[in-house]
Amino acid sequence: LEAALPALAGQLADALGEPGGPGAPGGRPARVLVLGNEELMYAPLRLARALEESWAASGAGSGAGSWAGSGAEPGAAAGREVRFSTTTRSPVLAVDDPGYAIRTRLVFPAHDAPADGPGDRYAYNVAGAGFDAVVAVVDAQGDTGALHAPDGLLAQLAPHTGRVLLAVVPSYVPEASDRQEPIMTDPIMPEPLRGPAFSSYAAEDVGWLLQDLSDVELEAPTEEREEAIQAGGAHYAESLPVEYQPSPEYQELYQSALTASAARIARAVGTVTETVLAERSPSPVLVSLARAGTPVGVLMRRWAQARHGLDLPHYAVSIVRGRGIDANALRWLVAHHDPADIVFVDGWTGKGAITRELRDALAAHQREVGGPEINPEIVVLADPGSCVPTYGTREDFLIPSACLNSTVSGLISRTVLRSDLVGPADFHGAKFYRELAGADVSVAFVDAVAACFDEVAEAVDAEVKELLAADRTPTWEGWAAVERISEEYGIHDVNLVKPGVGETTRVLLRRVPWKILAQRGAGADLDHVRLLAEQRGVPVEEVDGLPYTCVGLIHPRFTRGATGADGKAVASK
């Protein structure tokens, strides 16, 4: 490197030419930023120094100056100023305040095929810094199509500087004879977490393919959390909302709903489980999508045990909107079970976004690692959107587990995916809220539904017989309805329309939506929605011709922190 630096710096100086010179606007010297790429720092830093020395040797001007910290400045040479910085995978909230270290932030996708999969990368204090030229330095392996893409690093830099130059340094790859083959080629995968150490479910009910982040402070008040999403394009999975604590009145509504619908839910559980056993596998491996799918997975396991004496494995995995399913969890499942037996389980479908997310994620995983394919079809308790062929019912009714958060899901939080917490070999993370044990109804919910198994068994047998002979091809009518509603109400983003009782309940529990559309004449299934809407100050508008019992609307202009398909704020795009 040392021997090659003078020639490299000379080539770079020739390419830069006169990027502003002493006569640059405002009388300031030309400012050049040499930008490294994450840990590729030493070579770009030495290149910045050599560029400065080359300019100093070739023309008049002051010599090298002092260097200091991040965004180090070697001083001015021949009327020019050279600075150095590097990109990073660490998310930091940028605040445009003179006393704050991080004033601006550029966000772009990783372009060097990182081991932990795709994700965002950041360049701080480049925008607004007035650089006449930016030299982006990458190694040969980082010079990919993603680097040159419309949303890549080079395109993100272009609006903030007069010129963008790309300098590619060779990647050193040792010869096979120079390398010692590792004893193990794959990292040791962690084992699933189980209750009571992690979750209030019994150990045999579910194994969580997650990393325990219980000791990490991840929660923020809704307003602060959404402000961060809005201001910097942060992803919703990088933090957690404060868990909603239901009022006594709301808890009474939950209990009433459970009493009224336990048999209805038991029938749907039996129907979907029997359909899976008949069509998918006689010994399925249930993989629920944490966390809404997990109570359903526990119930399906209970049904198979009660009716057939089967002891089905059940795991919970993370899937994150815009980032896909946990690839390490998939690797663990394939290493321990026949991929043909894996059945993904969720609570309900809204418009089918997660159904599509899972399908795309599994296709990407198949392209990357090969091997036997995993069936991407989710099975759900309720499919009001007609998005899947295997379901317990297609009615849009209240599933009481949608009414609560962690206290009906084993006291487990939503899942978290943040690069400083989740490494390349880690599962996605989540928290176990032990402190909420006094309000936990997770096991009570499962027990209440399981107590109805015997009384619905005959009805389940009849319904399954009909379903197995029926055409259950998804029509995606829910997606079409959501597209229509999105346009009618001026939202223009289907991801901000939350159809069905389950999704509407979720949006009321997690943020303040714009309004709720309710099917005219809808009965007790919406009592909890009306109560939550009243507590949140959200209007409920009764309408005719709604294909769902209710729909929650988030508006990009009227709802702070509204997030789109990639999990980021719509207004920041």
Beta strands, then each sheet from edge to edge (+ up, - down):
strand 1: 30-36
strand 2: 76-77
strand 3: 80-86
strand 4: 105-109
strand 5: 120-124
strand 6: 133-139
strand 7: 163-169
strand 8: 207-208
strand 9: 211-212
strand 10: 219-220
strand 11: 240-241
strand 12: 285-289
strand 13: 314-317
strand 14: 319-320
strand 15: 324-325
strand 16: 342-348
strand 17: 379-382
strand 18: 391-393
strand 19: 429-430
strand 20: 497-499
strand 21: 515-519
strand 22: 540-543
strand 23: 550-553
sheet 1: 2+ 3- 1- 6- 7-
sheet 2: 4+ 5-
sheet 3: 8+ 13+ 12+ 16+ 17+ 18+
sheet 4: 9+ 19+
sheet 5: 10+ 11+
sheet 6: 14+ 15-
sheet 7: 20+ 23- 21+ 22+
end
